[in-house]
Amino acid sequence: MIPEAEEYGVDVEFDEREVERLLSVTPDDVDAASGLTYARNVFLPLTTACRYTCTYCTFYDVPGQASLMSPENVRETLRLGADAGCTEALFTFGDEPDERYTEIHARLDEWGYDDVLDYLYDVCEIALDEGLLPHSNPGDLTEADFARLREVNASMGTMLETTADVDAHAGGRRKTPGQRLNTVRAAGRQNVPFTTGILVGIGESWRDRAESLLAIRDLHERHDHVQEVIVQNVVPNERSDFETPDLGTMRRVVAMA
C-alpha cells in the first residue's frame, strides 16, 4: 500500500509481473536514443521558502533566510534569458510556504497577493509578455489550482520522488507519496502537460523504484499528460549524508524507465 494513497483516493495498483519485469531490465536491454532534444530555459527560483524540511534538499532556506524574487527582478531575469536565446521560463520554488515564513507572507501581502500561487500567476504573465513559455514547478496542487494556472503555463511539473515511505521525508512537515500522486493525477484531470520523475538514493529499494515508475505510467495511461519523466540522483550535502548513486545504478534505473 502506498502511504496515504487511500486518504487521497489514489487507486494505483501494481501488477507483480510488471514489477518483476522492470527489476530484470538492464542497460543492455534498451536501445540507445537516436538523438537528444532539449529546451533552453531561464531558471527563476521564485522563492526558497518551503513547508517541507526534506533532509536531502539544498534548495529551501529556513525562515528568516528565504528569498523572494520581486516582479522587477523576475522581468529582468526573463529578459536576460530571452536575450540568451531561451524559449522557456522555469519557475520553481518550495511547496507553498507555511505559517513559519512570516516575512515571505508579509512581502506577498505588501505586493497585493494572498499567497505565492497568486503571485506565480502574475509572473507567468510577465514571462508570456517577454515572449517566453512558462513552466512552473510549484509542488503539490489541487485540481482548482491547476485549472487556474494552466491559463498561463505551457506545462507544469512536480517530482513524485518515490512511492515509498522513506526517512528522508520524515518529520512534522512531511511530504507523502499519496499526496504527490494526487498532484500528478490532478494535473492529468485538468489536461496539464506534466513533468514528474523519481529521486534515486534517498533510502528507497529497487522495488520502490520500479513501483514508482509504474505508478507514473499508470496515471499517464489514464490521463495522457506526462510529457517527461526525470530520473534524478541525490547529492550529498550539509543536511544529509546520502551517497550519490553510482553510474551503474543510474544506468539501470534509466533503463527501467
C-alpha positions as CSV (number, residue, x, y, z in Angstrom):
1,M,0.0,0.0,0.0
2,I,1.3,3.4,-1.0
3,P,1.5,5.7,2.1
4,E,-1.6,7.9,2.3
5,A,-2.8,6.9,-1.2
6,E,-6.1,5.8,0.3
7,E,-6.5,9.2,2.1
8,Y,-6.4,10.9,-1.3
9,G,-8.4,8.3,-3.1
10,V,-5.5,7.3,-5.4
11,D,-6.1,3.7,-6.5
12,V,-2.8,2.9,-8.2
13,E,-2.0,-0.8,-8.0
14,F,1.0,-2.8,-9.2
15,D,0.9,-5.9,-11.4
16,E,3.6,-8.2,-9.8
17,R,4.6,-9.4,-13.2
18,E,5.3,-5.8,-14.3
19,V,7.3,-5.1,-11.2
20,E,9.4,-8.2,-11.8
21,R,9.9,-7.3,-15.5
22,L,11.3,-3.9,-14.6
23,L,13.5,-5.4,-11.9
24,S,15.0,-7.7,-14.5
25,V,15.8,-4.9,-17.0
26,T,19.5,-4.0,-17.6
27,P,21.0,-1.2,-19.8
28,D,21.8,-3.8,-22.4
29,D,18.1,-4.4,-22.9
30,V,17.5,-0.8,-24.1
31,D,18.4,0.7,-27.4
32,A,20.3,4.0,-27.3
33,A,18.3,7.1,-28.3
34,S,18.7,8.2,-31.9
35,G,19.1,11.8,-30.7
36,L,18.7,14.2,-27.8
37,T,16.4,17.1,-27.5
38,Y,16.4,19.9,-25.0
39,A,14.7,23.3,-24.3
40,R,16.7,26.3,-23.4
41,N,15.2,27.7,-20.2
42,V,15.9,30.5,-17.9
43,F,15.8,29.4,-14.2
44,L,13.8,31.5,-11.8
45,P,13.8,30.3,-8.1
46,L,10.7,32.4,-7.2
47,T,11.2,31.7,-3.5
48,T,13.4,29.4,-1.5
49,A,10.7,29.0,1.2
50,C,9.1,25.6,1.6
51,R,6.8,24.0,4.0
52,Y,8.8,20.8,3.9
53,T,12.2,20.1,5.5
54,C,13.4,17.1,3.5
55,T,16.9,16.3,4.6
56,Y,18.4,15.7,1.1
57,C,17.2,19.1,-0.2
58,T,19.6,22.1,-0.5
59,F,17.1,24.3,-2.2
60,Y,15.0,25.5,0.7
61,D,16.1,28.1,3.2
62,V,14.9,28.3,6.8
63,P,12.5,31.0,7.9
64,G,14.3,34.3,8.1
65,Q,16.7,33.4,5.4
66,A,14.4,32.5,2.5
67,S,14.4,34.8,-0.6
68,L,11.5,36.0,-2.8
69,M,12.2,37.4,-6.3
70,S,10.5,40.7,-6.9
71,P,8.4,41.4,-10.1
72,E,11.2,43.7,-11.3
73,N,13.9,41.0,-10.7
74,V,11.7,38.5,-12.4
75,R,11.3,40.6,-15.5
76,E,15.0,41.5,-15.6
77,T,15.9,37.8,-15.4
78,L,13.4,36.9,-18.1
79,R,14.9,39.5,-20.5
80,L,18.4,38.2,-19.9
81,G,17.1,34.7,-20.7
82,A,15.4,35.8,-23.8
83,D,18.5,37.7,-25.0
84,A,20.5,34.5,-24.4
85,G,18.1,32.5,-26.7
86,C,15.9,30.9,-24.1
87,T,12.4,29.9,-25.0
88,E,11.1,28.7,-21.7
89,A,10.8,30.3,-18.2
90,L,11.3,27.7,-15.5
91,F,9.6,28.9,-12.3
92,T,10.5,26.7,-9.3
93,F,10.0,27.1,-5.6
94,G,9.3,25.0,-2.5
95,D,5.8,23.8,-1.7
96,E,3.5,26.7,-0.6
97,P,5.2,28.3,2.4
98,D,3.5,27.6,5.8
99,E,2.9,30.0,8.7
100,R,6.6,29.9,9.7
101,Y,7.6,32.1,6.8
102,T,6.1,35.4,8.2
103,E,8.5,37.6,6.1
104,I,7.5,35.9,2.8
105,H,3.8,36.2,3.6
106,A,4.2,39.8,4.6
107,R,6.1,40.7,1.4
108,L,3.4,39.0,-0.7
109,D,0.7,40.9,1.1
110,E,2.6,44.1,0.6
111,W,2.6,43.4,-3.1
112,G,-1.1,42.7,-3.1
113,Y,-1.1,38.8,-3.2
114,D,-3.0,36.4,-1.0
115,D,-0.4,33.6,-1.5
116,V,2.5,32.5,-3.6
117,L,0.3,30.9,-6.2
118,D,-1.5,34.2,-6.9
119,Y,2.0,35.7,-7.4
120,L,3.0,32.8,-9.6
121,Y,0.1,33.6,-11.9
122,D,1.2,37.1,-12.5
123,V,4.9,36.4,-13.1
124,C,3.9,33.7,-15.6
125,E,2.0,36.5,-17.4
126,I,5.2,38.6,-17.3
127,A,7.0,35.7,-18.9
128,L,4.5,35.5,-21.7
129,D,4.8,39.2,-22.2
130,E,8.5,38.8,-22.6
131,G,8.0,36.0,-25.2
132,L,8.8,33.0,-23.1
133,L,6.8,29.9,-22.3
134,P,6.2,29.5,-18.6
135,H,6.8,26.0,-17.0
136,S,6.0,26.0,-13.3
137,N,7.1,23.6,-10.5
138,P,5.0,24.7,-7.5
139,G,4.8,21.5,-5.6
140,D,1.5,19.9,-4.5
141,L,-1.6,21.4,-6.1
142,T,-5.3,20.8,-6.2
143,E,-7.4,20.5,-9.4
144,A,-8.6,24.0,-8.8
145,D,-5.0,25.3,-8.7
146,F,-4.2,23.5,-11.9
147,A,-7.4,24.8,-13.6
148,R,-6.3,28.4,-12.9
149,L,-2.6,28.1,-13.5
150,R,-3.0,26.2,-16.8
151,E,-4.2,29.5,-18.3
152,V,-0.7,30.9,-18.1
153,N,1.5,27.8,-18.3
154,A,2.7,25.8,-21.3
155,S,3.4,22.9,-18.9
156,M,3.9,22.2,-15.3
157,G,5.6,19.7,-13.0
158,T,6.2,18.1,-9.6
159,M,8.6,15.3,-8.8
160,L,6.9,12.2,-7.4
161,E,10.3,11.2,-6.0
162,T,9.2,7.8,-4.6
163,T,6.1,5.8,-3.7
164,A,8.0,4.5,-0.6
165,D,7.8,5.8,3.0
166,V,11.4,6.9,3.5
167,D,13.1,8.5,6.5
168,A,14.2,11.4,4.2
169,H,10.6,12.6,4.2
170,A,10.1,12.2,8.0
171,G,9.2,15.0,10.4
172,G,6.3,17.1,11.4
173,R,6.0,18.6,7.9
174,R,6.5,15.6,5.7
175,K,5.5,15.1,2.1
176,T,3.8,11.8,1.3
177,P,3.6,9.6,-1.8
178,G,-0.2,9.7,-1.7
179,Q,-0.3,13.4,-1.8
180,R,2.3,13.5,-4.6
181,L,0.4,11.0,-6.7
182,N,-2.8,13.0,-6.1
183,T,-1.0,16.1,-7.6
184,V,0.1,14.1,-10.7
185,R,-3.5,12.8,-11.1
186,A,-4.9,16.3,-10.6
187,A,-2.7,17.7,-13.4
188,G,-4.0,14.9,-15.7
189,R,-7.6,15.6,-14.9
190,Q,-7.1,19.2,-15.8
191,N,-5.2,18.4,-19.0
192,V,-2.0,20.0,-18.0
193,P,1.1,18.7,-19.8
194,F,3.2,17.5,-16.9
195,T,6.8,16.6,-15.9
196,T,7.4,14.3,-13.0
197,G,10.0,11.7,-12.0
198,I,11.8,9.8,-9.3
199,L,14.7,10.7,-7.0
200,V,17.3,7.9,-6.6
201,G,19.2,7.4,-3.4
202,I,17.0,8.6,-0.6
203,G,16.5,5.3,1.1
204,E,14.3,3.6,-1.4
205,S,14.7,0.0,-2.6
206,W,14.9,-1.3,-6.2
207,R,11.4,-2.5,-5.9
208,D,10.3,1.0,-4.8
209,R,12.0,2.4,-7.9
210,A,10.1,0.0,-10.1
211,E,6.8,0.7,-8.4
212,S,7.3,4.5,-8.6
213,L,7.9,4.3,-12.4
214,L,4.8,2.1,-12.8
215,A,2.7,4.5,-10.8
216,I,3.7,7.3,-13.1
217,R,2.9,5.1,-16.1
218,D,-0.5,4.2,-14.7
219,L,-1.6,7.8,-14.2
220,H,-0.3,8.7,-17.6
221,E,-2.2,5.9,-19.3
222,R,-5.4,7.2,-17.7
223,H,-4.9,10.9,-18.5
224,D,-2.3,11.1,-21.3
225,H,-0.5,14.0,-19.8
226,V,3.0,13.1,-18.6
227,Q,5.4,14.6,-21.1
228,E,8.7,13.9,-19.3
229,V,10.0,11.5,-16.6
230,I,13.1,12.7,-14.8
231,V,15.5,10.2,-13.2
232,Q,17.5,12.3,-10.8
233,N,20.2,11.2,-8.4
234,V,20.6,12.6,-4.9
235,V,23.7,14.6,-4.0
236,P,25.3,14.6,-0.5
237,N,25.1,18.0,1.3
238,E,25.5,19.6,4.7
239,R,22.0,18.5,5.7
240,S,22.4,14.8,4.9
241,D,24.9,12.1,4.2
242,F,23.2,10.2,1.4
243,E,25.7,8.8,-1.0
244,T,25.4,9.7,-4.7
245,P,24.2,6.6,-6.6
246,D,27.0,5.2,-8.8
247,L,26.9,5.3,-12.6
248,G,25.8,1.6,-12.8
249,T,22.8,2.3,-10.6
250,M,21.7,5.3,-12.6
251,R,22.1,3.5,-15.9
252,R,19.9,0.6,-14.7
253,V,17.2,3.0,-13.3
254,V,17.1,4.9,-16.6
255,A,16.8,1.6,-18.5
256,M,13.9,0.7,-16.2
257,A,12.2,4.0,-17.0
